[in-house]
Amino acid sequence: MATTPELIPREVLFGNPERILPRISPDGGKLAWVAPVDGVLNVWVGDVGSDDAKPVTDDRDRGIRQYFWAHDGRHLLYLKDEGGDENWRLHAVDLLSGSIRDLTPFDGVQAQVVDVSRRHPDHVLVGLNKDNEQLHDVYRLALATGELEKVAENPGFIAWVADMDMRVRAGVAPTPDGGMAVMVRDTEDADWRPFLVVGQEDSLSTSPLAFTADGSSLLLLSSRDANAGRLVRMPLSGATEEPEVIAEDPRFDVADVVLHPDTHEVQLVGFLRQRLEWDVIDPELAHDVAIMQALHPGDLHVSNRDDSDQVWLLGFTADDGPVSYFSFDRRTKDATFLFHHQPELSRYTLARTEPFSFIARDGLEIAGYLTFPAGAERRVLPTVVDVHGGPWARDEWGYNPEAQWLANRGYLCAQVNYRGSTGYGKDFVSAGDREWAGKMHDDLVDAVSWVVDRGYTDPDRVAIYGGSYGGYAALVGTTFTPDLFRCAVDIVGPSNLQTLIESIPPYWAPLVAQFHTRVGNPETEPEFLWSRSPLSRVDAVRVPLLIAQGANDPRVKQAESEQFVAALTEKGIDHQYLLFEDEGHGFAKPENRLKFYAAAEAFLARHLGGRSENPGPE
């Protein structure tokens, strides 16, 4: 007989993890990870195999989630912004003295790490937009002194690649038609020249990864002359021969690449099909990979390795359990379990996530994932369509706290990789061009029809939910298809496409052609953008909405939510609005996440009839 599982506390699902992001030191002697200190995520470091770990950072606000070892083994580097403004600053912890320095102490400036190199362990290449807020120049940063030396003036690039000697020799420049030009130079003093120029259809699946060890060739992901992004090697000599294809799939883009740290030879290539699958390119790794994959039934991710290439840190994500981390010694072939990211999850019954696909109304195949409530009959379930953001991103298999939360509360969670999602080749991405609130939304509607037709879903109890583009989709659901959904939850979703594009962060300005060609151009077609904006149809809203926004969001400004809320208020339409004054594009602070999910859980229970934990003090 089916049994209803115990409610998983929101604190377990959405509170701080116990430990995440293990990183081994370059000499293999120390292990770092992120764990809470007084409720705030900080970096801890200890000797491998001992219990002497202690926190080495002292953040007391939003927590640290991006960090890495410098190759000198003495410094640990991390990125941190203020209030979610995404103006990241690079900090260094000196593990000998314990001192912490802000290496990029510039207000309103965003730091981007361009490169670290074991050949130059005392330096880091960092991009800073302090001279032009739209463009990041590259600086060589001396870890000992903090001195910054500009080594590359930005002529209009959105990304940089250095060779193994930390010489900046490749960049990516957007073209006016929405395409991309990979630019190269032979030396740091030489002029830039076009190396590979692609149109808009290839722009999202083309990017340079690394130079070969001798600096004579470039490894790239590119879908030129193919549907999906392939891994290729191309010589810089200007020769006209076809690129060497190292790995490809006719439908799926390359999702991950593992390179040898000394030679930059390709070792592993990952394809995110229904699940993450690895092609072993280096035959010397085949036995090791087989041992690694046998450690856990989840999907294997390579976290990092020491400079001797002896110890690899591995992460495994599964749909029905916590993320599990191991270290693997390639010499002895021994593996050591390190920790689960949230061991408390093991006390509860989690749901299984399974791939599904269907044919959309125009014949395009759409894929996604369904997470059914554990222990429930698969009949006429209340359903939440959880729409991913981006939209140039995709959902994938594995542990997903929102999917588990919804399934545990009694809902079928449907995640749809609608057209325009990445990972399925350029034709699938391009099928979403100029289809915001058009065919991209039709795919979500067709997914609802698919689960209803199979008897899984109660057609009178369907919600649409999402963040960023997913929040926009939720607003579209209430305005363009007002009779389909019982309620909607919008997290940092834009309501007016014209004001969205006109207010993008300054460092996105070089990419504005992508928005113009894939979404619409505010200067030449304001009527079209208005016709695809939920704000233009606010009169159609007939169901309750929950809207949540971060006040410091640099991508989807606070005004995007507030202009929609103002229209709802003026018309007397049922809604809740949550504004988080100390958040940006999403909710980083656990107390804010718990406040939001408590409100969302009560909202969904009220309108769909699912289970709900007591609201609690949040």
C-alpha positions in Angstrom: 0.0 0.0 0.0 1.2 3.5 -0.7 2.3 5.5 2.3 2.7 9.2 2.6 6.3 10.2 3.5 7.2 12.4 6.4 7.4 16.1 5.6 10.9 17.2 4.9 11.5 20.4 6.9 12.2 23.5 4.8 15.3 24.0 6.9 16.7 20.8 5.6 15.9 21.5 1.9 16.6 25.2 1.8 18.8 26.1 4.8 22.5 26.1 4.7 24.2 22.8 3.6 26.4 21.1 6.2 29.4 21.1 3.8 29.9 21.8 0.1 32.5 22.5 -2.6 35.6 20.5 -1.4 38.9 21.7 -3.0 42.2 20.0 -2.4 45.4 22.1 -2.1 48.0 22.1 -4.9 50.4 20.0 -2.8 47.6 17.6 -1.9 48.2 18.1 1.8 45.1 20.2 2.7 41.4 20.1 2.1 39.1 23.1 1.9 35.3 23.3 1.8 32.4 25.7 2.5 30.4 25.3 5.7 28.5 27.6 8.0 29.9 29.6 10.8 27.1 31.1 13.0 24.7 30.5 10.1 26.8 32.1 7.4 28.8 30.1 4.8 32.5 30.4 5.1 35.6 28.5 3.9 37.2 25.9 6.2 40.7 24.4 5.7 42.3 21.4 7.4 45.0 18.8 6.8 43.9 15.8 4.7 42.9 12.9 6.9 42.7 14.9 10.2 39.9 16.6 12.2 41.7 19.9 12.6 39.8 22.0 10.1 38.9 25.5 11.1 37.3 28.5 9.3 39.7 30.8 7.5 37.2 33.4 6.3 35.0 35.6 8.4 32.0 36.6 6.3 29.0 37.5 8.4 26.5 38.5 5.7 25.6 36.6 2.5 28.2 33.8 2.7 30.9 32.6 0.3 30.2 30.3 -2.6 33.0 31.0 -5.0 36.6 30.2 -4.0 39.7 28.4 -5.2 43.3 27.7 -4.3 46.1 29.8 -5.6 48.9 27.6 -7.0 51.3 28.9 -4.4 49.5 26.8 -1.9 49.6 29.6 0.6 46.7 31.7 -0.6 43.1 30.8 -0.8 41.0 33.2 -3.0 37.3 33.9 -3.0 34.8 36.2 -4.6 32.2 38.2 -2.7 29.6 40.9 -3.6 27.5 43.2 -1.5 23.8 42.6 -1.1 23.5 40.7 -4.4 24.7 43.6 -6.6 27.1 41.2 -8.5 30.0 43.6 -8.2 32.3 40.8 -7.1 35.5 41.6 -5.3 38.4 39.2 -5.2 39.8 38.5 -1.7 42.9 36.5 -0.6 43.4 34.6 2.6 47.0 34.1 3.7 46.9 30.7 5.4 50.2 31.3 7.1 49.4 34.6 8.8 45.6 34.3 8.7 45.2 37.8 7.2 42.5 38.6 4.6 42.9 41.2 2.0 40.5 42.7 -0.5 42.6 42.6 -3.7 40.1 44.6 -5.8 38.9 47.4 -3.5 37.0 49.4 -6.1 33.4 50.5 -5.5 31.0 49.6 -8.3 33.5 47.4 -10.1 33.1 43.8 -10.9 36.1 41.4 -10.7 36.3 38.3 -13.0 39.0 35.7 -12.6 40.5 35.1 -16.0 43.3 32.6 -15.2 45.5 30.9 -12.6 48.5 28.9 -13.6 50.7 26.5 -11.9 53.6 27.8 -14.0 53.1 31.2 -12.4 51.8 30.4 -8.9 52.3 33.9 -7.4 50.0 35.6 -9.9 46.4 35.7 -11.0 44.8 37.3 -14.1 41.7 39.2 -13.2 39.3 41.2 -15.3 38.1 44.6 -14.0 35.6 47.0 -15.5 37.0 50.0 -13.5 37.9 52.1 -16.5 34.8 51.3 -18.6 31.8 49.8 -16.8 30.9 47.9 -20.0 34.3 46.2 -20.6 36.7 44.2 -18.4 40.4 44.9 -19.0 42.8 42.2 -17.8 45.3 42.8 -15.0 48.1 40.7 -13.7 47.7 40.6 -9.9 50.7 39.8 -7.7 49.4 37.9 -4.7 52.3 38.9 -2.4 51.9 42.7 -2.8 48.4 43.1 -4.4 50.0 45.1 -7.2 47.8 45.3 -10.4 49.4 45.6 -13.8 47.2 46.0 -16.8 48.2 43.5 -19.5 45.3 43.7 -21.9 43.2 46.7 -22.9 39.7 45.5 -23.8 38.8 46.3 -27.4 35.2 45.0 -27.0 35.6 41.5 -25.7 33.2 39.7 -23.4 35.6 36.8 -22.5 39.3 36.2 -22.4 41.6 33.1 -22.7 45.3 33.0 -21.6 47.9 30.5 -22.7 49.7 28.3 -20.2 52.2 31.1 -19.6 49.4 33.5 -18.6 49.7 35.5 -21.8 46.3 36.8 -22.8 46.0 35.6 -26.4 42.4 35.0 -27.2 39.1 36.8 -26.7 35.5 36.8 -27.7 33.9 39.8 -29.4 30.2 40.0 -30.1 29.3 41.0 -33.7 26.6 43.5 -34.6 24.4 40.8 -36.0 24.3 38.8 -32.7 27.2 36.5 -33.7 30.6 36.0 -32.1 34.2 36.5 -33.3 36.9 34.6 -31.6 40.0 36.8 -31.8 43.6 35.7 -31.3 47.1 37.1 -31.3 50.5 35.4 -31.4 52.1 37.5 -28.7 50.9 40.0 -26.1 52.3 42.8 -28.3 50.8 41.6 -31.5 47.5 42.9 -33.1 44.3 41.0 -32.6 43.0 39.1 -35.7 39.8 37.2 -36.3 40.2 33.5 -35.9 36.7 32.1 -36.0 33.6 34.2 -36.8 30.2 32.6 -36.4 26.6 33.9 -36.8 23.9 34.2 -34.2 22.8 30.6 -34.7 26.2 29.4 -33.4 26.9 32.1 -30.9 25.6 30.4 -27.8 27.5 27.1 -28.6 30.8 28.6 -29.6 33.5 29.5 -27.1 37.3 29.1 -26.7 38.4 26.9 -23.8 42.2 26.7 -23.7 45.4 26.8 -25.7 47.4 23.7 -26.2 50.6 23.4 -24.2 52.8 24.8 -27.0 50.3 27.6 -27.7 50.0 26.8 -31.3 46.4 25.6 -31.3 43.2 26.5 -29.6 40.6 24.1 -28.1 37.1 25.3 -28.7 33.5 24.4 -28.4 31.8 25.2 -31.6 28.6 24.2 -33.5 29.9 25.6 -36.8 29.2 23.0 -39.5 27.2 21.0 -37.0 23.9 21.1 -35.1 25.4 20.7 -31.6 28.4 22.2 -29.9 31.5 20.0 -30.6 34.9 20.0 -29.0 37.5 20.8 -31.7 41.1 21.7 -31.9 42.2 24.4 -34.4 45.7 25.6 -35.3 46.4 29.3 -35.0 48.6 29.2 -38.1 45.8 30.3 -40.4 45.8 27.0 -42.2 42.5 26.3 -44.0 42.2 22.6 -43.0 39.1 21.5 -41.2 39.3 21.6 -37.4 40.1 18.3 -35.6 36.9 17.1 -34.0 37.7 15.5 -30.6 34.2 14.8 -29.4 30.7 15.3 -30.7 27.0 14.3 -30.5 24.5 15.0 -33.2 21.9 16.3 -30.8 23.6 17.3 -27.5 26.2 20.0 -26.9 29.4 19.2 -25.1 28.6 20.1 -21.5 32.0 19.6 -19.7 35.6 19.1 -20.6 38.5 17.8 -18.4 42.0 18.7 -19.5 45.3 17.4 -18.3 46.7 20.2 -16.1 50.3 20.0 -17.6 49.7 19.2 -21.2 46.1 20.5 -21.8 45.5 17.2 -23.6 41.8 16.4 -23.5 41.0 13.6 -21.0 37.2 13.5 -20.6 34.3 15.0 -22.4 30.8 15.1 -20.8 27.5 15.2 -22.6 24.4 16.1 -20.7 21.8 13.9 -22.3 19.0 12.6 -20.1 21.9 12.3 -17.6 25.5 13.4 -17.6 27.6 10.8 -19.6 31.4 10.9 -20.0 33.4 10.0 -23.1 36.9 8.9 -22.1 39.3 10.5 -24.6 42.5 9.6 -22.8 42.7 5.7 -22.8 45.0 5.8 -19.7 42.1 7.1 -17.7 39.6 4.5 -18.8 40.2 2.1 -15.8 40.2 5.0 -13.3 37.0 6.4 -14.6 35.4 2.9 -14.4 36.4 2.7 -10.7 35.2 6.3 -10.0 31.8 5.7 -11.6 31.3 2.5 -9.6 31.6 4.4 -6.3 28.1 5.8 -6.6 25.0 5.4 -8.8 24.7 9.2 -9.3 26.2 11.4 -12.0 30.0 11.9 -11.7 31.5 15.4 -11.6 35.2 16.1 -11.3 35.7 18.9 -8.7 39.4 19.4 -8.8 42.8 17.7 -8.4 46.2 18.3 -6.8 49.2 19.5 -8.9 50.7 16.0 -8.9 47.5 14.7 -10.6 47.4 12.0 -8.0 44.3 12.9 -6.0 41.0 13.8 -7.7 38.0 15.1 -5.8 34.7 13.8 -7.1 31.1 14.8 -6.6 28.1 12.6 -7.3 24.6 14.0 -7.7 21.6 11.8 -7.4 17.9 12.5 -7.7 16.9 11.0 -4.4 19.7 11.8 -2.0 22.3 14.3 -1.0 25.3 15.2 -3.1 28.2 12.8 -2.1 31.9 13.8 -2.3 34.9 11.4 -2.5 38.6 11.7 -3.0 40.2 9.2 -5.4 43.9 8.3 -5.3 44.9 7.5 -8.9 48.1 5.6 -7.8 46.6 3.3 -5.3 43.1 3.3 -6.9 41.6 3.8 -3.4 38.6 6.1 -2.8 37.8 7.8 0.4 34.3 9.1 1.2 34.5 12.8 2.3 31.0 13.9 3.2 27.4 14.5 2.0 26.4 18.1 1.3 23.3 17.7 3.5 23.4 14.4 5.4 20.1 15.2 7.2 18.4 14.4 3.8 19.2 10.7 4.3 16.6 10.6 7.1 13.8 11.3 4.7 12.1 9.6 1.7 13.0 11.5 -1.4 11.3 11.2 -4.7 12.7 9.9 -8.0 13.2 12.1 -11.0 12.6 10.7 -14.4 13.1 12.0 -17.9 10.1 12.5 -20.2 9.6 13.9 -23.7 6.7 14.8 -26.0 6.0 16.3 -29.4 5.0 19.9 -29.3 2.1 21.1 -31.5 4.5 22.1 -34.3 6.3 18.8 -34.3 9.4 19.7 -32.2 10.5 17.2 -29.6 10.6 18.7 -26.1 12.3 17.0 -23.2 12.3 17.5 -19.5 11.9 15.8 -16.1 9.0 14.7 -13.9 9.3 14.2 -10.1 6.2 12.4 -8.7 5.3 12.4 -5.0 6.8 9.4 -3.3 4.2 6.9 -2.2 1.4 8.5 -4.1 -0.7 7.1 -6.9 0.1 8.8 -10.3 -3.5 10.0 -10.9 -5.0 13.5 -11.0 -2.2 15.1 -8.9 -1.9 18.8 -8.3 0.9 19.9 -10.5 3.5 22.6 -10.5 5.3 23.5 -13.7 8.7 24.7 -12.5 10.2 26.8 -15.3 14.0 27.2 -15.4 15.6 30.6 -15.8 17.9 31.9 -18.5 16.2 31.1 -20.9 19.6 30.1 -22.3 20.1 27.3 -19.8 18.5 23.9 -19.1 17.1 21.7 -16.4 19.1 18.5 -15.6 18.8 15.3 -13.7 20.0 15.1 -10.1 19.2 16.4 -6.7 17.0 19.5 -7.0 15.7 20.9 -3.7 12.7 22.6 -5.3 11.6 19.4 -7.1 12.0 17.5 -3.8 10.1 20.1 -1.9 7.2 20.1 -4.3 7.0 16.3 -4.6 7.2 16.0 -0.8 4.2 18.4 -0.4 2.2 16.2 -2.8 2.7 17.9 -6.2 3.9 16.5 -9.4 6.8 18.7 -10.4 7.2 19.1 -14.2 10.4 20.7 -15.5 10.4 21.5 -19.2 13.4 22.2 -21.4 11.3 24.4 -23.7 12.7 25.6 -27.1 15.4 28.1 -26.5 17.0 26.0 -23.8 20.6 25.2 -24.3 22.2 21.8 -24.5 20.1 20.4 -27.3 21.9 21.9 -30.2 21.7 25.2 -32.0 18.5 24.4 -34.0 16.7 23.9 -30.7 18.0 27.2 -29.3 17.2 29.1 -32.4 13.6 27.7 -32.4 13.1 30.0 -29.4 14.2 33.2 -31.2 11.5 35.9 -30.9 9.3 33.4 -29.2 9.1 34.8 -25.7 5.4 34.4 -24.8 5.0 32.7 -28.1 6.1 29.1 -28.9 8.3 29.0 -25.9 5.2 29.3 -23.8 3.3 26.9 -26.1 5.8 24.3 -25.1 4.9 24.7 -21.4 1.2 24.6 -22.3 1.7 21.5 -24.4 3.6 19.9 -21.4 0.5 20.5 -19.2 -1.7 18.9 -21.9 0.7 15.9 -22.0 0.6 15.2 -18.2 -3.2 15.8 -18.1 -3.8 13.5 -21.1 -2.0 10.7 -19.3 -4.1 11.1 -16.2 -1.2 12.3 -14.0 -2.5 15.8 -13.5 -5.7 17.3 -12.2 -6.4 20.0 -14.9 -8.0 22.2 -12.3 -5.0 22.3 -10.0 -2.0 23.4 -12.0 0.4 26.1 -11.0 3.2 27.8 -12.9 6.3 28.7 -11.0 9.8 30.0 -11.8 12.6 32.5 -11.4 14.1 35.0 -13.8 12.9 33.9 -17.2 10.9 31.3 -15.3 9.3 34.2 -13.4 8.5 35.9 -16.7 6.9 32.6 -17.8 4.8 32.6 -14.7 3.5 36.1 -15.4 2.9 35.0 -19.1 0.9 32.1 -17.8 -1.5 34.3 -15.9 -1.8 36.9 -18.7 -1.6 35.0 -22.0 -3.3 31.7 -20.9 -5.3 32.9 -17.9 -7.6 29.9 -17.8 -4.9 27.2 -17.7 -3.3 27.8 -14.3 -4.9 28.0 -10.8 -2.1 30.2 -9.5 1.4 31.5 -10.2 4.7 32.2 -8.4 7.1 34.7 -10.0 10.6 35.1 -8.6 12.6 38.1 -10.1 10.7 37.8 -13.4 10.6 40.7 -15.9 7.1 42.1 -16.7 8.0 44.5 -19.5 10.5 43.3 -22.2 11.3 46.8 -23.3 12.3 48.1 -19.9 14.1 44.8 -19.2 16.4 45.2 -22.2 16.9 48.9 -21.7 18.1 48.3 -18.1 20.5 45.4 -18.5 23.8 45.6 -16.5 26.4 47.8 -18.2 28.8 44.8 -18.6 26.0 43.1 -20.6 25.9 45.9 -23.1 28.2 44.2 -25.6 25.7 41.4 -25.7 22.7 43.6 -26.4 22.6 42.4 -30.1 21.7 38.9 -28.8 18.7 40.4 -27.0 17.7 42.4 -30.0 17.8 39.4 -32.4 16.6 36.7 -30.1 14.0 38.7 -28.1 13.3 42.0 -29.8 14.7 45.5 -30.4 13.3 48.3 -28.2 14.4 50.9 -30.7 12.8 49.5 -33.8 10.0 47.3 -32.5 8.6 48.6 -29.2 5.1 47.4 -30.2 6.3 43.8 -30.6 8.1 43.8 -27.3 5.0 45.3 -25.6 2.8 42.7 -27.2 5.0 40.0 -25.6 5.1 41.7 -22.1 2.8 40.4 -19.3 2.3 44.0 -18.2 0.5 44.7 -21.5 -2.2 42.1 -20.5 -2.5 42.6 -16.8 -6.2 43.0 -17.2 -6.4 39.3 -18.1 -5.2 38.1 -14.7 -7.8 36.0 -12.9 -5.8 33.9 -10.6 -3.7 34.7 -7.5 0.0 35.5 -7.8 2.9 35.5 -5.4 5.7 37.8 -6.6 9.2 37.9 -4.9 12.0 40.3 -5.8 15.5 41.3 -4.6 15.9 45.0 -4.3 19.6 44.9 -5.5 19.0 42.7 -8.5 21.2 44.1 -11.3 19.7 41.9 -14.0 15.9 42.2 -13.5 15.5 45.5 -11.7 13.1 46.0 -8.8 10.9 48.1 -11.1 10.1 45.0 -13.2 8.2 43.5 -10.3 6.8 46.8 -8.9 5.2 48.0 -12.1 3.3 44.7 -12.3 2.4 44.8 -8.6 1.2 48.4 -9.0 -1.1 47.4 -11.9 -2.5 44.4 -9.9 -3.1 46.7 -6.9 -4.8 49.3 -9.0 -7.1 46.7 -10.5 -7.8 44.9 -7.2 -6.3 41.6 -8.3 -5.4 39.1 -5.6 -1.6 39.0 -5.1 1.2 38.8 -2.5 4.5 40.8 -3.0 7.7 40.0 -1.1 10.6 42.4 -1.4 13.9 41.4 0.0 16.0 44.5 0.6 19.3 42.7 1.0 19.1 40.3 -2.0 19.8 40.4 -5.7 18.9 38.0 -8.5 17.7 35.2 -6.2 18.0 34.6 -2.5 21.4 33.8 -1.1 20.8 34.3 2.6 19.2 31.3 4.2 16.9 33.3 6.4 15.5 35.0 3.2 15.2 31.7 1.4 13.2 30.2 4.3 10.9 33.2 4.4 10.2 32.9 0.7 9.7 29.1 0.7 7.4 29.4 3.7 5.3 31.9 1.9 5.3 30.0 -1.3 4.4 26.7 0.4 1.4 28.3 2.2 0.4 29.9 -1.1 0.5 26.7 -3.1 -1.3 24.8 -0.3 -4.1 27.3 -0.2 -4.7 27.2 -4.0 -3.7 23.6 -5.0 -4.4 21.7 -1.8 -1.0 20.2 -1.1 0.7 19.7 2.3 2.4 22.4 4.2 4.8 22.6 7.1 3.9 25.0 9.9 4.9 28.5 8.8 7.4 28.9 11.7 9.1 32.0 12.9 10.2 33.0 9.4 
